[in-house]
């Protein structure tokens, strides 16, 4: 039975890692993809990301 106790932790970790990667891949894109892309572009260019107001409304340009 020692072999079972030696194989369980790596198996559990492999399954958890698979679900983590699956979740990361499935959460890409969606309705907020344009906002996320704009925020990343602004951060990379040194600008400020669009300010968020308390109700979700964005400031007019």
Buried (B, 14 or more C-beta within 10 A) or exposed (E): EEEEEEEEEEEEEEEEEEEEEEEEEEEEEEEEEEEEEEBEEEEEEEEEEEEEEEEEEEEEE
